[in-house]
Amino acid sequence: MSSLVVASRSFSKHPILRQEVLKRYPNAKFNDDGLSLNGDSLVEFLKGHERAITALEVIDSSILSRLPDLKVIGKYGVGLDMINLHDMKYFNVKLGWTGGINKRSVSELVISFAVNLLHRVAFANAEVRSGEWYQVKGSQLSGCTFGIVGCGHIGKDLIKLLKPFGCNVLVHDILDFKEFYEENNVTSVSLEELVQRSDVVTLHLPLDNSTKNIMNKERLQMLKENAVLINLARGGLIDEVALKQILLEGGIAGLALDVFAVEPPIDTEFALMDNVLITPHIGGSTEEAILAMGMAAIEGLENAKNADFFI
């Protein structure tokens, strides 16, 4: 019996990460069949192992209560919404996790989306493909008001990347990073003020009861008509029904979504709009970020902490 089991399909297929695991755990068990594990199938796959690497698999009391041998989970990826930390604490299962390990991948993509939408690249490309040829007017990222909702690892990294553009950066976060704000000439404001003033609004929040549909109909209607909205964080942060209606009415200039409440999205009409960019949850999917997240999960197996450290 191996001491380690890897539930994540993508981790199991990655040759470098797989090789690194086998150096340390020669008898490791991988998800070589590419199974989507949940509930009973997940329990059966993890059963009898002391250590596990998981990614999108839901870990809660219904799973942990049936795995008495499990002592440590190494989390592949930066989101913890799939793991119930309180249940981890109750069953005394330690967690190896590193936050923000994919931050540069995400923050680079935010800037690329912002430039694309402000310059109306997708629309101009669609016009050329349809046989049109004329100058499409856009606007510059440089000097604009850039609103960041959530100033954690990614938000802070994004602020650093925005410096050469000379943007007026507004942030909203439930925590006060006063020293960081002062050092980086950033203004902390209410969510409503940020939404009303910003030319670009980007979301960088976890999804929980306090953030679900945080961009509701009322806040979406506060956006300027020439503003663009970007979400590379979590599906469910935006009321997608209200968002679609505002787009159809011309209430905002552009939208970029890398995440949806249900993936793949049920409503595909978003992808057909020429002022919308849709990507399939690729924010943290650069090769560099994947390797960093994988190595962090492996290291976490030996450096895990009690779950209450993360609560």
N, C-alpha and C positions, 0 to 999 in steps of 0.2 A: 504494500500500500504506500502511495506517495504521501509526502508530508504537505504538499502544496497542490492546489487545484486552481486552474485558471478558467473562470466561467466566461469571460469576455471573448466574443467571437473575433473581433478585430485584433485584439492582443494576441490571441492564439495563432492568427495567420501571419503576424509580423515576424519576419525571419530574424531580425536583429534582437528584438525583445525576447523572442523564443530562445535564441541561443544564450542570451544573458541569464534567463531563468534556469536553463539546464546546467549552466556552470555552477549555480548555487544549489539547485534542487534537481539532481540528476533524474529522479523518478517522478518529476512533476507530471500531472495529468492536465491535458489541454482540451478545449472544446473543439476538437478537430472535425466534428460533424456539422459545425456551424449552427448549432441549435439555439433557438430563442428560448432561454430558460426563465421560467417563472413558476411560482407555486410549487406543486408537487415535483415537477421536473427539476427545478432548481435545488430543492432539498435532496433529491436522489443523487444529483450530480455532485453536490458538496459533501454529502454524508461521509463520515469517517476521516475527514481531513482537519488538521489543526489550523492551516493557513489557506486563505483564498484570495484571489485577485478578481474583483468584480468591476463592472462599468455601469451598464444600464439596468442591471438586475436589481429588482426591488428587494431590499433587506429590511425586514421588520420582525415583530414578535412571532408572526405566523411561520416565519422561516427559522429564526434563531431558536425558538422553543423546541425544534425538532433536530437541532444540530448540537448535541452536547459536547462533541469533540472540538468544535470550532473555537479558536482562541483569538485569531487575528485576521483582519481583512485589510488588504492593500487596495486602495481605491484608484482605479485607472480613470483619470479625468478629474476636472476641477469642481464639478457640481456635486453637492451632497444631498440633493432633493430625493435621490433614490434610496437613501439610507436613513432610517429612523434612529437618531442618535440616542434618544431616551431608551429605546429598546436595546440598543447596543450596550448601554450602561447597565441596564437591568440584568442582562445575561452575561455581563462581564467579558464582552468581546472587544478587544482593542482595535483601534483604527489607525492605519498608516495613510496619511493624506497630506498633500501640499497644495495650498491655495495659490492661484494666480500663475501657475507654471506655464500656461499657454497665453499669457497676457499679450505678448508682442504680436502673436499671430492674429488675435482678435482686434487689437488696436490698429494694426496696419490695415485690416479689412474695413474697419470703420472709416478711416480716412479715404480709402479708395472709393467706398460707396458715396461718401460726402462729395468728393470731387466729381464723380460720375453724375450724381443727381443734380448738383448745382450747375454743372456745365451742360446738362441735358444730353449726355452722351447716348444713352439708350434710345431716346426719342430721335435724335439726329441720325443714328444708325438705322432705325426703323424707316425713317423717311428716305434715306438713300436706297435701302433695300426695295422700297416700293417705287423707285424710279425718280424720286425728287432730288433736286440739288439746289440748295439755298443756304444761306448762313443762319443757323439756329442760334439765337442769343441766350446765353446763360449768365451765371454770376460766379464770382470767385470765392474760394474758401478763405483766401487771405483777407484779413480784416473783418470777417463776419463775426456774428455773435453765436458762439457754440455752446449749447447746453448739454451738460452731462448729468444724467440721473443715476446716481450711484457712484461714489468715489472710492471704490475698493481698489484691488490690484489693477484691474483693467482701466478703470477711470483715471487713476494716477499715471499709469503708463501713457495713456492717450494724451493727457495734459502735457507730458514731456514732448511727445511727437508733434503736438500742435504749435509749439513755441516758434518755429521758423515762419509760421503763417501769420503771426501777429494777431491772432483771434482774441476777441473779448470773451473769456471763458467764464460761464456761469455753472455752478454745480449745486446739486441738491442731494443731501444724504442725511439719514437719521443720526449719524455720528458727526461730531465736529472735529475736523482735521485742521484746526486753526493754524497751526504752525506751517503745515504743508501749503495751505491756501495762501498764506502771507508770502512764503518763499517763492511761490509760482504765480503770484499776481492773479489769483483766482477769487471770484466773488461767490460766496455762499448765499443762496436765496431760497425762497419757498418754491415748491413745485409749480404752483400756479404762475408765479412771476417768471420762472425759467421758461415755461411753455409759451407764455405770451410774448417774451422778448427775443427768443432764440430764432436764428435762421436755420440752424441744424439742431435737432434734438436726438440724442442717442441714449438708449437704455442699457444699464449695466447693473441689474439687480437679480437676486435669487427669486424664485417663485415660491411664495407661501401665502397664507391667508391675508397677510397685510399688504401684499403687492399684487395679488390677482386682479387683473383689469385695472391696474393703477392708472393706465391711460384709458379712462372711460369716455363716454360720449361727451360729457361736459368739458373735460380737459382737451380732448381732441379738437373740439370746436374753438378752443382758445388759441390754437396754433395759427400763425400768420399764413396767409394764402400763398406766400412765396417760400414758406418753410419746407424743410424735408425732415422726415422722421425715419430713424434707423433702429432696428431691434436685432441684435445678435446675442441676446442674453438667454431668455427663456420664452417659449410660447406661453400665452396666458397672461402676459403683462399688459396686453392691449385687447380691448373689446373689438374683436375682428369684424363683427357685424356692423358696428358703428363706424369703424375705420373704412370699410368698403364703401359705405354710403357717402362719407365725407370725400373720398377720392372721386366717386362718380359725380359728385356735385362740384368738384374743383376746389374743395376747401383747403387743400395743401398742394404744393408743387411736386413733391416726389416722396417715394417710400422705398425703403430697403428692408427686407425681412429674410433672416437666415433661420428663423424658428417660427413654429406655429403651435397653437394649442393642441392640435392633432397632427401628427406627422406620419406620412405625407399629408398635406392639407386636403381637406374634403372639397373646399371651394377653390377651384382652379382659375377662377376669373381674375384673381389678382395678377397672375402671371401673364395675362394677355394685355394688361394695361401698359402703354408705352412710357409711363413715368414711374414704373415700378420695377425694382430689381428683386428677384427671388433666387435664393441659393439654398441647397439642401443641407443645412446645418453644418457648414464648413468652417465656421469661425475659428475653431481650434484644430483644424485638420491639415496644417502644414506638416511636412515630414519632421521638421525640427521640433514642433510642439508635440507631435505624437511620440517621438522618442523621449522627450523630456517628461511627458506624463507617464509613459511606461516605466522609465527608470525610477521615477518618484514612487510609483506603486510597488516596485520591487524593493527599493530601499525602505519603504514604509513597513514591509513585512518584519523587518528587524528593529525599526525605530518607532513602532506604533505606540500610541498613547491611549490612555483611558478615554472613553467617549466623552466624558464630562469636560475634557479639555477643550472640545470643539463646540460645546453647547453655550 
